[in-house]
Amino acid sequence: MLTHPSSSSAPQTSPTVLSRVANLIYWTARYLERAENTARIVDVNAQLVLDLHGQLADNPALWEPLVYVSGGEELYRQHHARSSSERSVIEFMLFDRRNPSSVISCICTARENARCIRDQLASELWEELNTFYLALKDDDFAKYSRTGASEYLGVIKTRIQQFCGVAEAMVPRNAMWWFFELGRFLERADNTSRILDVKYFMLLPKANAVGSALDMIQWASVLRSCSGLEAFRKSRRGQLNLERVVDYLLRDPVFPRSIVFSVREAGRALAAIDADAPNHPGKPAAALLSRLETSLAKGEISDIIIEGLHEHLDDIQLRIAEVHEAVQNAYIRYPTA
């Protein structure tokens, strides 16, 4: 998973003020969205364990997939080589500052980025993020357990959504806003694919279990983790199953957390940035986004599943990473001399 480069790895060119501010607001959005989606990925597992009435709650097979799909397996193994349990995975995903994609690390980095451009932000926006960080910074697994997974993770999701709501109400629709939107929707597309991948790693071992009550419970959990269960039922009336849920989260044009919706919104943000900064057109990034959107509409979902859902999701993640690199090259790393 992409992380914000450290100052020591930054390009040697001297970026303009615009590129510096753009990069910071872009990464602020990405880290906030990543924190929310990490909470959602943990939530899908916690809800599944609850639906199973706690059966095998501490079975590594139920918790290790979270580490795999977050892209943090190598780092996790460095610190938890002999321990793989519900507690160790949740601590790594939510509270471990050594993990740059943990919730606390994401919120801390987003806050630091915002602090660097505090003079560019509405005071209410800074206060929302700073207050959230201060409330979260000393949390640990003990508090998570006392509060309960659903309530604790719900607070994280709500606080991030509050920040985005304040931003939408107060940030002028200039390049700063569109870089925020670009980062947010690129990260969302990537993370929705990872939430789907959780289910891939948790597929029931027996083929005759597909379509069972347990299988439907799992897919309902995936949809709930994307806040999409009610919307799915209203727009896709019928039984919950693999093909219908995958199609919804990949291709639904109006559901805000589907991959195709996120890719389109990222493209809209990029078009607005190009219009505002004609000297640094992001044509390669726009072309990559357009091709990704086109490819998402191709093929039957049943064929994608047969050929390999995991591989298909991996390809989406790689193509989103290519868009990110093209954005960085067009607007952040460009030579100024």
KATAZI-V349995 format. One record per residue. N is the residue number from 0. RES is the residue in one letter. PSI is psi in radians with two decimals (NA if undefined). BURIAL is + if it has 9 or more other ideal C-beta (glycine too) atoms within 8 Angstrom, else -. Layout:
BEGIN
n->N res->RES psi->PSI burial->BURIAL
n->N res->RES psi->PSI burial->BURIAL
END
This chain:
BEGIN
n->0 res->M psi->2.41 burial->-
n->1 res->L psi->2.44 burial->-
n->2 res->T psi->2.76 burial->-
n->3 res->H psi->2.26 burial->-
n->4 res->P psi->2.56 burial->-
n->5 res->S psi->2.89 burial->-
n->6 res->S psi->-0.52 burial->-
n->7 res->S psi->-0.39 burial->-
n->8 res->S psi->0.10 burial->-
n->9 res->A psi->2.66 burial->-
n->10 res->P psi->2.67 burial->-
n->11 res->Q psi->-0.19 burial->-
n->12 res->T psi->2.75 burial->+
n->13 res->S psi->1.78 burial->-
n->14 res->P psi->2.66 burial->+
n->15 res->T psi->2.94 burial->-
n->16 res->V psi->-0.69 burial->-
n->17 res->L psi->-0.80 burial->-
n->18 res->S psi->-0.64 burial->+
n->19 res->R psi->-0.85 burial->+
n->20 res->V psi->-0.74 burial->+
n->21 res->A psi->-0.78 burial->+
n->22 res->N psi->-0.73 burial->+
n->23 res->L psi->-0.74 burial->+
n->24 res->I psi->-0.60 burial->+
n->25 res->Y psi->-0.81 burial->+
n->26 res->W psi->-0.52 burial->+
n->27 res->T psi->-0.82 burial->+
n->28 res->A psi->-0.76 burial->+
n->29 res->R psi->-0.75 burial->+
n->30 res->Y psi->-0.63 burial->+
n->31 res->L psi->-0.78 burial->+
n->32 res->E psi->-0.66 burial->+
n->33 res->R psi->-0.73 burial->+
n->34 res->A psi->-0.79 burial->+
n->35 res->E psi->-0.74 burial->+
n->36 res->N psi->-0.53 burial->+
n->37 res->T psi->-0.74 burial->+
n->38 res->A psi->-0.67 burial->+
n->39 res->R psi->-0.70 burial->+
n->40 res->I psi->-0.73 burial->+
n->41 res->V psi->-0.69 burial->+
n->42 res->D psi->-0.66 burial->+
n->43 res->V psi->-0.64 burial->+
n->44 res->N psi->-0.77 burial->+
n->45 res->A psi->-0.70 burial->+
n->46 res->Q psi->-0.66 burial->+
n->47 res->L psi->-0.79 burial->+
n->48 res->V psi->-0.70 burial->+
n->49 res->L psi->-0.74 burial->+
n->50 res->D psi->-0.50 burial->-
n->51 res->L psi->0.15 burial->+
n->52 res->H psi->0.60 burial->-
n->53 res->G psi->0.07 burial->-
n->54 res->Q psi->2.24 burial->-
n->55 res->L psi->0.64 burial->-
n->56 res->A psi->-0.57 burial->+
n->57 res->D psi->0.27 burial->-
n->58 res->N psi->2.13 burial->-
n->59 res->P psi->-0.53 burial->-
n->60 res->A psi->-0.37 burial->-
n->61 res->L psi->-0.29 burial->+
n->62 res->W psi->-0.53 burial->+
n->63 res->E psi->-0.59 burial->+
n->64 res->P psi->-0.50 burial->+
n->65 res->L psi->-0.68 burial->+
n->66 res->V psi->-0.72 burial->+
n->67 res->Y psi->-0.87 burial->+
n->68 res->V psi->-0.34 burial->+
n->69 res->S psi->-0.15 burial->+
n->70 res->G psi->0.28 burial->-
n->71 res->G psi->0.38 burial->+
n->72 res->E psi->-0.82 burial->-
n->73 res->E psi->-0.79 burial->-
n->74 res->L psi->-0.70 burial->+
n->75 res->Y psi->-0.77 burial->+
n->76 res->R psi->-0.51 burial->-
n->77 res->Q psi->-0.56 burial->-
n->78 res->H psi->-0.20 burial->+
n->79 res->H psi->0.75 burial->+
n->80 res->A psi->-0.59 burial->-
n->81 res->R psi->0.15 burial->-
n->82 res->S psi->2.09 burial->-
n->83 res->S psi->1.74 burial->-
n->84 res->S psi->3.03 burial->+
n->85 res->E psi->-0.83 burial->+
n->86 res->R psi->-0.81 burial->-
n->87 res->S psi->-0.67 burial->+
n->88 res->V psi->-0.78 burial->+
n->89 res->I psi->-0.74 burial->+
n->90 res->E psi->-0.71 burial->+
n->91 res->F psi->-0.74 burial->+
n->92 res->M psi->-0.53 burial->+
n->93 res->L psi->-0.74 burial->+
n->94 res->F psi->-0.14 burial->+
n->95 res->D psi->1.96 burial->+
n->96 res->R psi->-0.24 burial->-
n->97 res->R psi->-0.32 burial->-
n->98 res->N psi->1.92 burial->+
n->99 res->P psi->-0.24 burial->-
n->100 res->S psi->0.13 burial->+
n->101 res->S psi->2.80 burial->+
n->102 res->V psi->-0.82 burial->+
n->103 res->I psi->-0.67 burial->+
n->104 res->S psi->-0.72 burial->+
n->105 res->C psi->-0.80 burial->+
n->106 res->I psi->-0.69 burial->+
n->107 res->C psi->-0.79 burial->+
n->108 res->T psi->-0.71 burial->+
n->109 res->A psi->-0.74 burial->+
n->110 res->R psi->-0.74 burial->+
n->111 res->E psi->-0.72 burial->-
n->112 res->N psi->-0.80 burial->+
n->113 res->A psi->-0.63 burial->+
n->114 res->R psi->-0.64 burial->+
n->115 res->C psi->-0.39 burial->-
n->116 res->I psi->0.55 burial->+
n->117 res->R psi->-0.58 burial->-
n->118 res->D psi->-0.26 burial->-
n->119 res->Q psi->-0.16 burial->-
n->120 res->L psi->2.62 burial->+
n->121 res->A psi->2.46 burial->-
n->122 res->S psi->-0.61 burial->-
n->123 res->E psi->-0.58 burial->-
n->124 res->L psi->-0.81 burial->+
n->125 res->W psi->-0.77 burial->+
n->126 res->E psi->-0.65 burial->-
n->127 res->E psi->-0.82 burial->+
n->128 res->L psi->-0.73 burial->+
n->129 res->N psi->-0.74 burial->+
n->130 res->T psi->-0.69 burial->-
n->131 res->F psi->-0.83 burial->+
n->132 res->Y psi->-0.78 burial->+
n->133 res->L psi->-0.59 burial->-
n->134 res->A psi->-0.43 burial->-
n->135 res->L psi->-0.43 burial->+
n->136 res->K psi->-0.46 burial->-
n->137 res->D psi->0.14 burial->-
n->138 res->D psi->2.71 burial->+
n->139 res->D psi->-3.09 burial->-
n->140 res->F psi->-0.58 burial->+
n->141 res->A psi->-0.76 burial->-
n->142 res->K psi->-0.72 burial->+
n->143 res->Y psi->-0.78 burial->+
n->144 res->S psi->-0.74 burial->-
n->145 res->R psi->-0.71 burial->-
n->146 res->T psi->-0.63 burial->-
n->147 res->G psi->2.42 burial->-
n->148 res->A psi->-0.88 burial->+
n->149 res->S psi->-0.80 burial->+
n->150 res->E psi->-0.76 burial->-
n->151 res->Y psi->-0.86 burial->+
n->152 res->L psi->-0.55 burial->+
n->153 res->G psi->-0.66 burial->-
n->154 res->V psi->-0.75 burial->+
n->155 res->I psi->-0.84 burial->+
n->156 res->K psi->-0.73 burial->+
n->157 res->T psi->-0.72 burial->-
n->158 res->R psi->-0.66 burial->+
n->159 res->I psi->-0.70 burial->+
n->160 res->Q psi->-0.60 burial->+
n->161 res->Q psi->-0.74 burial->+
n->162 res->F psi->-0.80 burial->+
n->163 res->C psi->-0.59 burial->+
n->164 res->G psi->-0.73 burial->-
n->165 res->V psi->-0.73 burial->+
n->166 res->A psi->-0.77 burial->+
n->167 res->E psi->-0.55 burial->-
n->168 res->A psi->-0.38 burial->-
n->169 res->M psi->-0.37 burial->-
n->170 res->V psi->2.16 burial->+
n->171 res->P psi->2.61 burial->-
n->172 res->R psi->1.17 burial->-
n->173 res->N psi->-2.92 burial->-
n->174 res->A psi->-0.60 burial->+
n->175 res->M psi->-0.81 burial->+
n->176 res->W psi->-0.73 burial->+
n->177 res->W psi->-0.53 burial->+
n->178 res->F psi->-0.63 burial->+
n->179 res->F psi->-0.82 burial->+
n->180 res->E psi->-0.71 burial->+
n->181 res->L psi->-0.84 burial->+
n->182 res->G psi->-0.74 burial->+
n->183 res->R psi->-0.79 burial->+
n->184 res->F psi->-0.50 burial->+
n->185 res->L psi->-0.77 burial->+
n->186 res->E psi->-0.69 burial->+
n->187 res->R psi->-0.75 burial->+
n->188 res->A psi->-0.79 burial->+
n->189 res->D psi->-0.79 burial->+
n->190 res->N psi->-0.53 burial->+
n->191 res->T psi->-0.67 burial->+
n->192 res->S psi->-0.59 burial->+
n->193 res->R psi->-0.62 burial->+
n->194 res->I psi->-0.74 burial->+
n->195 res->L psi->-0.63 burial->+
n->196 res->D psi->-0.49 burial->+
n->197 res->V psi->-0.81 burial->+
n->198 res->K psi->-0.66 burial->+
n->199 res->Y psi->-0.80 burial->+
n->200 res->F psi->-0.29 burial->+
n->201 res->M psi->0.28 burial->+
n->202 res->L psi->2.44 burial->-
n->203 res->L psi->2.43 burial->+
n->204 res->P psi->-0.37 burial->-
n->205 res->K psi->2.26 burial->-
n->206 res->A psi->-0.59 burial->-
n->207 res->N psi->-0.08 burial->-
n->208 res->A psi->-0.27 burial->+
n->209 res->V psi->2.28 burial->-
n->210 res->G psi->-0.03 burial->-
n->211 res->S psi->3.03 burial->+
n->212 res->A psi->-0.69 burial->-
n->213 res->L psi->-0.70 burial->+
n->214 res->D psi->-0.74 burial->+
n->215 res->M psi->-0.61 burial->+
n->216 res->I psi->-0.73 burial->+
n->217 res->Q psi->-0.77 burial->+
n->218 res->W psi->-0.59 burial->+
n->219 res->A psi->-0.67 burial->+
n->220 res->S psi->-0.69 burial->+
n->221 res->V psi->-0.79 burial->+
n->222 res->L psi->-0.71 burial->+
n->223 res->R psi->-0.61 burial->+
n->224 res->S psi->-0.40 burial->+
n->225 res->C psi->0.20 burial->+
n->226 res->S psi->0.68 burial->-
n->227 res->G psi->0.08 burial->+
n->228 res->L psi->-0.83 burial->+
n->229 res->E psi->-0.74 burial->-
n->230 res->A psi->-0.68 burial->+
n->231 res->F psi->-0.80 burial->+
n->232 res->R psi->-0.58 burial->-
n->233 res->K psi->-0.64 burial->-
n->234 res->S psi->-0.42 burial->+
n->235 res->R psi->1.12 burial->-
n->236 res->R psi->2.26 burial->-
n->237 res->G psi->-3.03 burial->-
n->238 res->Q psi->2.51 burial->-
n->239 res->L psi->2.17 burial->+
n->240 res->N psi->3.03 burial->+
n->241 res->L psi->-0.96 burial->+
n->242 res->E psi->-0.74 burial->+
n->243 res->R psi->-0.71 burial->+
n->244 res->V psi->-0.74 burial->+
n->245 res->V psi->-0.78 burial->+
n->246 res->D psi->-0.71 burial->+
n->247 res->Y psi->-0.84 burial->+
n->248 res->L psi->-0.40 burial->+
n->249 res->L psi->-0.77 burial->+
n->250 res->R psi->-0.12 burial->+
n->251 res->D psi->2.19 burial->+
n->252 res->P psi->-0.25 burial->-
n->253 res->V psi->-0.16 burial->-
n->254 res->F psi->2.13 burial->+
n->255 res->P psi->-0.26 burial->-
n->256 res->R psi->0.11 burial->+
n->257 res->S psi->2.74 burial->+
n->258 res->I psi->-0.75 burial->+
n->259 res->V psi->-0.67 burial->+
n->260 res->F psi->-0.78 burial->+
n->261 res->S psi->-0.71 burial->+
n->262 res->V psi->-0.71 burial->+
n->263 res->R psi->-0.72 burial->+
n->264 res->E psi->-0.66 burial->+
n->265 res->A psi->-0.70 burial->+
n->266 res->G psi->-0.67 burial->+
n->267 res->R psi->-0.71 burial->+
n->268 res->A psi->-0.73 burial->+
n->269 res->L psi->-0.68 burial->+
n->270 res->A psi->-0.69 burial->+
n->271 res->A psi->-0.65 burial->+
n->272 res->I psi->-0.77 burial->+
n->273 res->D psi->-0.68 burial->+
n->274 res->A psi->-0.54 burial->-
n->275 res->D psi->-0.34 burial->+
n->276 res->A psi->1.23 burial->+
n->277 res->P psi->-0.32 burial->-
n->278 res->N psi->-0.19 burial->-
n->279 res->H psi->1.09 burial->-
n->280 res->P psi->2.40 burial->-
n->281 res->G psi->0.83 burial->+
n->282 res->K psi->-0.74 burial->-
n->283 res->P psi->-0.74 burial->+
n->284 res->A psi->-0.75 burial->+
n->285 res->A psi->-0.70 burial->+
n->286 res->A psi->-0.71 burial->-
n->287 res->L psi->-0.74 burial->+
n->288 res->L psi->-0.72 burial->+
n->289 res->S psi->-0.75 burial->+
n->290 res->R psi->-0.66 burial->+
n->291 res->L psi->-0.76 burial->+
n->292 res->E psi->-0.72 burial->+
n->293 res->T psi->-0.75 burial->-
n->294 res->S psi->-0.52 burial->-
n->295 res->L psi->-0.47 burial->+
n->296 res->A psi->-0.17 burial->-
n->297 res->K psi->2.57 burial->-
n->298 res->G psi->2.78 burial->-
n->299 res->E psi->2.47 burial->-
n->300 res->I psi->-0.66 burial->+
n->301 res->S psi->-0.66 burial->-
n->302 res->D psi->-0.69 burial->-
n->303 res->I psi->-0.73 burial->+
n->304 res->I psi->-0.73 burial->+
n->305 res->I psi->-0.75 burial->-
n->306 res->E psi->-0.39 burial->-
n->307 res->G psi->1.73 burial->-
n->308 res->L psi->-0.74 burial->+
n->309 res->H psi->-0.79 burial->-
n->310 res->E psi->-0.66 burial->-
n->311 res->H psi->-0.75 burial->+
n->312 res->L psi->-0.66 burial->+
n->313 res->D psi->-0.74 burial->-
n->314 res->D psi->-0.72 burial->-
n->315 res->I psi->-0.79 burial->+
n->316 res->Q psi->-0.69 burial->+
n->317 res->L psi->-0.67 burial->-
n->318 res->R psi->-0.58 burial->+
n->319 res->I psi->-0.67 burial->+
n->320 res->A psi->-0.62 burial->+
n->321 res->E psi->-0.70 burial->+
n->322 res->V psi->-0.78 burial->+
n->323 res->H psi->-0.81 burial->+
n->324 res->E psi->-0.70 burial->-
n->325 res->A psi->-0.67 burial->+
n->326 res->V psi->-0.79 burial->+
n->327 res->Q psi->-0.74 burial->+
n->328 res->N psi->-0.60 burial->+
n->329 res->A psi->-0.65 burial->+
n->330 res->Y psi->-0.36 burial->+
n->331 res->I psi->-0.77 burial->+
n->332 res->R psi->0.07 burial->-
n->333 res->Y psi->2.54 burial->+
n->334 res->P psi->2.47 burial->-
n->335 res->T psi->-0.15 burial->-
n->336 res->A psi->NA burial->-
END
